[in-house]
Amino acid sequence: MQFEREVNGLTAGPAVMATLTSSETTQRSGFRVASIRTIRFLPAIAWGALIFLLSSSAQLPAPPVSFDGLDKIVHAGVYGVLAITLLFAFGWPQGGRAWLCVILVALYGFTDEVHQSFVPHRHADFFDWVADSSGAILIVGGYLRRVAGVER
């Protein structure tokens, strides 16, 4: 009875064999299984869709409390969450790949402001975009600071 198999020059044990066999069967049957990497992007896609849906609304519900700058705090928080979902999607990267999340959030925030300019009773606001980007910068910066502290 053979418990090991050589795959690409490496010896694979029973657990890897089961995975390989399952993968080979899936490919042969014509079904394609979503990879873990693809699945990790689902929260970011869902959160982005929620942002788009809310941006499409002509009137958002009034918050229970209101003060000057509340909308900017909400923007920073909402886009900070988007940054967290992207960090998760990219496998909690460090360095440049983490800052790529900020760039993606800033680009999405920009497109969201452009989108709002076409929605009745809404308008694009440069300072909303600044708040969107700031939320992502704060989250990613805090994340990288925490990771750097853990590695010391």
N, C-alpha and C positions, 0 to 999 in steps of 0.2 A: 504494500500500500504506500503510495507516494503522497507525502504531506507538504512537499515543497515543490516549487516550479521556478525555473529561471525565466525572468522577464527582463528584457533589455540588459542582460549581463548581470542582473542582481537576483539573488535568491528571495523568493516571496513565500511567506508562511501561509497558513490556512485562512487567516482573516483577509489578507490581501487577495488571496485566490478567490474568496467568495465575492469580493468587490469586483475583481476582474471578470469573473464569470457572469455576475449580474450585469455589468456594463456591456460585456460582449453580447449577452442575450438581448438587452435593450436595443443595442444597435442593429442586431439582426432582425428584430421584430418590427423595426421601422419607427419605434417610439423614441422620442428624444427627451431625456430627463434634464430639467433645469439644473444648472450647476449651483453650488453654494454661492458663488460670486454673483450670479444673477439674482438669486433670492435676496441677497443682502441689500440690493438696491430698491426692493419693494417699499420699505418704509419711506425712503426719500421720494420715490415716485408718488406714493399716496399723499405725503405731506405737501408736495408741490401741486398736486391736483386739488387739494383742499384750498391752498392759497389761491390758485386760479379760480376756483369756484367762488370763493369769497370776493375776489377782485371783480368778478363778473356781476356782482350784485350792485344795483343802483343805490341801495340804502342798507347799511349795516346796522344791526341792533345797537341801541345806545347802551353804554356801560353803566353799571349801577352807581359809579362815582366818576367824576370828571374833573380834570384840572389841566392847565396848560402843559403840553408836552406828553400827555398820556398816550396819544396816538403814536408818537415816536418810540416810546417805551414798548408799546405793543408790537410795532414793526420790528424792533430789535429782538424782542423775545421770539416772535414767530420765525424770523429768519435765523435766529440762533438755534432754534430747534431743527431747522432745515440743515444747518451746518453739522449738528450732532448726527443726524441721519446719514449725511454724506460721509462723515468720519467713520461711522459704522460700516457703510457700504464699501469703503476703501480699506477696511480691515484695520482701523485705528492706526493710520500711517503716522510717520514722523517726518519732520523737516518739510521739504518742498511739496511733497504730496499732501500734507496736511493743509498747507497754504493754498493748494489747488482747490480745496473745498471752499475757501473764502472767495476765490475768483469765480467759481461756479455759482455760489450764492449771490455774489454781486451782479453777475450777468443775468441770473434769473430775476433778481430784484429790478434790474433795469428793464427787462422785457415785461415784467409785471406793471411797471409804471407806464410803459408805452401802451400796454393792453388797457389799462385804466383810462387812458385818454380817449378811448373809443367807446367807453361805457357811459350811458346817459347819467348825468348828475355826478360824475366822478371826473377827476383830473389827475394828470401826472404831477408829481411833486418831487423836485430834486432832493429835498430834505428827508422825504420818506425813503428814497434810495440810499441816502447817507445813513439813515437809521438801520435799514436792512443790512447794509454792509458792515456797520459797526457791530451789530449783533453777532454776525459771523466772525468778525475779528476778535471780539471778546471771548467767544466760545473757543475758537481754535487756539488763540493765544493762551487762554487759561488751561486748555487741554495740554498744549505743548509744555507749558511751565510745570504742570503736574507730572507729566511723563519725565521731564528732565530732573525733577526732584526725586522721583522714584528711582531713577538710574544712578543717582549719586551714592 
